[in-house]
Amino acid sequence: MTQSQQHIFVVDDEAPAREMVGDYLKMHGFNVTLCDGGKSLRSSIETATPDLVVLDLNMPEEDGLSIIRDLKSKTNVPVIMLTATASPIDRVVGLELGADDYIAKPCELRELMARIRSVLRRSAPAQAAAATGNAAKADADKELVRFGTKWLDLNAQALRDDEGNEHPLTASEFGLLKVFAANPKRVLSRERLLELANARDAEAFDRAVDLRIMRIRRKIEPDPSKPTVIRTVRGGGYLFSPSGEKA
């Protein structure tokens, strides 16, 4: 998909900020839909599926975190948060809910553009795989990794069960699973996970690592309360056991 075809939804209750971002994106060749809140966003999604959503967290009608929770429960559309606060708490919660990146308001438009392009690049493989379908199946099979009850498709950045049903996976969750897939039976500290996953915001990501692992376990472990696929190593970090064997 070319940039000129990519559709971005900008959600902000402040018209000047919303229009400024929208005009800048249009100037750079994107198709843009402006929304003044959650209700408008949901209405717009019924008629068109965005490639990415730029979302203000602080809105009176409905806060952005609630919108992210609802959006991510239904789709895998990438989300970049706009936050007027410097608190890492909002960032951590937003990332845990499935947001893909964030930027502080008022934002530097060139930086926002760079973040958008980066997130779109990360999400492109899944869209490309869906478009090519069975034609790429032979190559894709070479990039399947077993994680407990699921298969991780590295090419499509998708998590599927044995019946082929896809289970929602955020970009950050995929990043962690990809790191584990490349380092089986190796103890990885939180710091090492951050380094290998190329986490941009080490502080915010580090505080959410345990929560992300917990979410991943719910999706892949036969018994999430007694994890055997991604195990916690006391004082060390985490270890991926492909066959789920216990220590």
C-alpha positions as CSV (number, residue, x, y, z in Angstrom):
1,M,0.0,0.0,0.0
2,T,1.4,3.4,-1.0
3,Q,1.5,6.3,1.4
4,S,-1.0,8.2,-0.7
5,Q,-3.5,5.3,-0.1
6,Q,-3.0,5.1,3.6
7,H,-5.8,6.4,5.7
8,I,-5.2,8.1,9.1
9,F,-7.9,9.0,11.6
10,V,-7.0,12.0,13.8
11,V,-9.1,12.1,17.1
12,D,-8.9,15.3,19.1
13,D,-11.7,17.4,20.7
14,E,-9.7,20.6,20.1
15,A,-10.5,21.7,16.5
16,P,-7.4,23.8,15.9
17,A,-5.1,21.0,17.0
18,R,-7.1,18.4,15.1
19,E,-7.1,20.4,11.9
20,M,-3.4,21.4,12.2
21,V,-2.4,17.7,12.3
22,G,-4.9,16.8,9.6
23,D,-3.6,19.4,7.2
24,Y,0.0,18.4,7.8
25,L,-0.8,14.8,7.1
26,K,-2.7,15.7,3.9
27,M,0.2,17.8,2.8
28,H,2.3,14.7,3.0
29,G,0.0,12.6,0.9
30,F,-2.2,10.8,3.5
31,N,-5.9,10.4,3.3
32,V,-7.2,11.9,6.6
33,T,-10.5,11.7,8.6
34,L,-10.9,14.1,11.5
35,C,-12.9,13.0,14.6
36,D,-13.8,15.1,17.6
37,G,-14.1,12.1,20.0
38,G,-14.9,8.4,20.5
39,K,-18.4,8.6,19.2
40,S,-17.2,10.2,15.9
41,L,-14.4,7.7,15.7
42,R,-16.7,4.7,16.0
43,S,-19.1,6.2,13.4
44,S,-16.2,6.8,10.9
45,I,-14.8,3.2,11.4
46,E,-18.2,1.8,10.3
47,T,-17.6,3.3,6.8
48,A,-13.8,3.0,6.5
49,T,-11.0,1.1,8.3
50,P,-8.0,3.3,9.1
51,D,-4.4,2.3,8.7
52,L,-3.5,4.2,11.9
53,V,-5.2,6.3,14.5
54,V,-3.7,9.4,16.1
55,L,-5.5,9.8,19.4
56,D,-5.6,12.5,22.0
57,L,-5.8,11.0,25.5
58,N,-7.4,13.9,27.3
59,M,-10.9,14.5,26.0
60,P,-14.0,15.5,28.0
61,E,-16.5,13.2,26.1
62,E,-14.5,10.0,26.6
63,D,-10.9,9.6,27.7
64,G,-8.4,8.2,25.2
65,L,-7.5,5.2,27.3
66,S,-11.1,4.0,27.2
67,I,-11.2,4.5,23.5
68,I,-7.9,2.5,23.1
69,R,-9.4,-0.3,25.2
70,D,-12.5,-0.5,23.1
71,L,-10.7,-0.1,19.7
72,K,-8.0,-2.8,20.5
73,S,-10.7,-5.2,21.6
74,K,-12.2,-5.2,18.1
75,T,-9.3,-4.4,15.7
76,N,-5.5,-4.4,15.4
77,V,-5.4,-0.9,14.0
78,P,-2.2,0.9,15.2
79,V,-2.6,3.8,17.6
80,I,-0.3,6.7,18.4
81,M,-1.3,8.5,21.6
82,L,-1.1,12.3,22.0
83,T,-0.7,13.2,25.7
84,A,-0.4,16.6,27.2
85,T,0.9,15.2,30.5
86,A,4.5,14.2,31.2
87,S,3.4,11.4,33.5
88,P,4.7,7.9,32.5
89,I,1.6,6.4,34.1
90,D,-0.7,7.3,31.1
91,R,2.0,6.1,28.7
92,V,2.4,2.8,30.5
93,V,-1.4,2.2,30.8
94,G,-1.9,3.2,27.1
95,L,0.9,0.8,26.0
96,E,-0.5,-1.9,28.1
97,L,-3.9,-1.5,26.5
98,G,-2.3,-1.9,23.1
99,A,-1.2,1.5,21.9
100,D,1.8,1.4,19.6
101,D,3.6,4.7,20.4
102,Y,3.0,8.1,22.0
103,I,4.1,11.7,21.6
104,A,3.7,14.7,23.9
105,K,1.4,17.6,23.1
106,P,2.0,20.2,21.8
107,C,3.8,17.9,19.3
108,E,6.5,18.7,16.8
109,L,4.8,17.7,13.5
110,R,7.9,16.4,12.0
111,E,8.4,14.0,14.9
112,L,4.8,12.9,14.7
113,M,5.3,12.2,11.0
114,A,8.4,10.1,11.8
115,R,6.5,8.1,14.5
116,I,3.6,7.5,12.1
117,R,5.9,6.2,9.4
118,S,7.7,4.0,11.9
119,V,4.5,2.4,13.2
120,L,3.1,2.0,9.7
121,R,6.3,0.2,8.7
122,R,5.9,-2.2,11.6
123,S,2.3,-2.9,10.8
124,A,2.9,-3.3,7.0
125,P,3.9,-7.0,7.1
126,A,0.6,-8.1,8.5
127,Q,-1.3,-6.1,5.9
128,A,0.9,-7.4,3.1
129,A,0.4,-11.0,4.3
130,A,-3.3,-10.7,4.4
131,A,-3.3,-9.3,0.8
132,T,-1.1,-12.1,-0.6
133,G,-3.0,-14.8,1.2
134,N,-2.2,-18.4,0.2
135,A,0.4,-17.4,-2.4
136,A,2.8,-16.7,0.5
137,K,1.8,-19.7,2.6
138,A,4.9,-21.8,1.7
139,D,7.3,-19.1,2.7
140,A,5.3,-18.2,5.8
141,D,5.4,-21.7,7.0
142,K,9.1,-21.4,7.4
143,E,8.6,-18.5,9.8
144,L,6.2,-20.2,12.2
145,V,7.2,-20.6,15.9
146,R,5.3,-22.7,18.4
147,F,4.4,-20.8,21.6
148,G,2.4,-23.2,23.8
149,T,-1.2,-23.4,22.5
150,K,-0.5,-21.0,19.6
151,W,1.7,-20.4,16.5
152,L,3.5,-17.1,16.0
153,D,3.7,-16.2,12.3
154,L,6.8,-14.0,12.1
155,N,6.1,-12.8,8.6
156,A,2.5,-11.8,9.2
157,Q,3.1,-10.7,12.8
158,A,0.1,-12.8,13.8
159,L,-0.7,-15.3,16.6
160,R,-2.9,-18.2,15.6
161,D,-4.3,-21.3,17.1
162,D,-4.2,-24.8,15.6
163,E,-7.4,-24.1,13.8
164,G,-5.9,-21.1,12.1
165,N,-7.9,-18.5,14.1
166,E,-6.0,-15.3,14.6
167,H,-5.7,-13.9,18.2
168,P,-5.1,-10.1,18.6
169,L,-1.5,-9.2,19.2
170,T,-0.2,-5.7,19.8
171,A,3.0,-4.5,18.2
172,S,4.8,-4.5,21.6
173,E,3.6,-8.1,22.4
174,F,4.8,-9.2,19.0
175,G,8.2,-7.5,19.6
176,L,8.6,-9.5,22.9
177,L,7.5,-12.8,21.3
178,K,9.9,-12.2,18.4
179,V,12.8,-11.7,20.8
180,F,11.9,-14.9,22.7
181,A,11.6,-16.8,19.4
182,A,15.2,-15.8,18.5
183,N,16.5,-16.7,22.0
184,P,15.0,-20.0,23.0
185,K,16.1,-21.5,26.4
186,R,18.0,-18.4,27.3
187,V,17.4,-16.3,30.4
188,L,16.6,-12.7,29.3
189,S,16.7,-9.9,31.8
190,R,14.3,-7.0,31.5
191,E,17.1,-4.9,30.3
192,R,18.1,-7.4,27.7
193,L,14.5,-7.6,26.5
194,L,14.4,-3.9,26.2
195,E,17.6,-3.8,24.2
196,L,16.6,-6.6,21.8
197,A,13.0,-5.3,21.3
198,N,14.4,-1.9,20.5
199,A,12.1,-0.2,23.0
200,R,12.2,3.5,22.4
201,D,11.0,4.5,25.9
202,A,13.0,2.2,28.3
203,E,11.4,3.6,31.5
204,A,7.8,3.2,30.3
205,F,8.4,-0.1,28.6
206,D,10.3,-1.6,31.6
207,R,7.4,-0.8,33.9
208,A,5.0,-2.6,31.6
209,V,7.2,-5.7,30.8
210,D,5.6,-7.8,33.5
211,L,2.1,-6.8,32.5
212,R,2.9,-7.6,28.8
213,I,4.3,-11.0,29.7
214,M,1.1,-11.7,31.8
215,R,-1.1,-10.8,28.8
216,I,1.0,-13.0,26.5
217,R,0.8,-15.9,28.9
218,R,-3.0,-15.6,28.9
219,K,-2.9,-16.1,25.1
220,I,-0.3,-18.9,24.8
221,E,0.0,-20.9,28.1
222,P,-2.0,-24.1,28.6
223,D,-2.4,-22.9,32.2
224,P,-1.5,-19.2,32.6
225,S,-1.4,-19.5,36.4
226,K,1.4,-22.1,36.0
227,P,3.4,-20.8,33.0
228,T,5.7,-23.3,31.4
229,V,6.3,-21.7,28.0
230,I,7.6,-18.3,29.2
231,R,8.9,-18.9,32.7
232,T,10.0,-16.4,35.3
233,V,13.5,-17.0,36.5
234,R,13.9,-15.5,39.9
235,G,16.5,-12.8,39.9
236,G,17.2,-13.3,36.3
237,G,14.2,-12.4,34.1
238,Y,12.3,-14.6,31.6
239,L,13.0,-17.8,29.7
240,F,11.2,-19.2,26.7
241,S,10.9,-23.0,26.6
242,P,9.6,-24.0,23.2
243,S,8.4,-27.4,24.4
244,G,7.0,-26.0,27.6
245,E,9.2,-28.3,29.7
246,K,9.6,-27.4,33.4
247,A,13.0,-26.7,34.9
